[in-house]
């Protein structure tokens, strides 16, 4: 299951903004507190998605770097073997 973490983070930020807007409009303190807490929770969730996205991107870059290095080593090994056999 491959989730689009960037999209999830954006949706959480939109939801947090909506709860923040509701908190500003609420006239009961209990409602303001509830909406503010929900906005905070959605912001934390968005930050978590963004952090996971950053880690995933770093891992992908490291995998690409590793594959490039392995390819260089393979090329070097083949050249060395060719020179040795001559």
FENDAQUI-V261737 format. One record per run of one state. SS is the DSSP state (alpha for helix, beta for strand, coil for the rest). FROM is the first residue (numbers start at 1). TO is the last residue. Records with the same first field share a line. If there is no record, write none. Layout:
SS = FROM-TO  FROM-TO
//
This chain:
coil = 1-4  26-28  86-86
alpha = 5-25  29-85
//
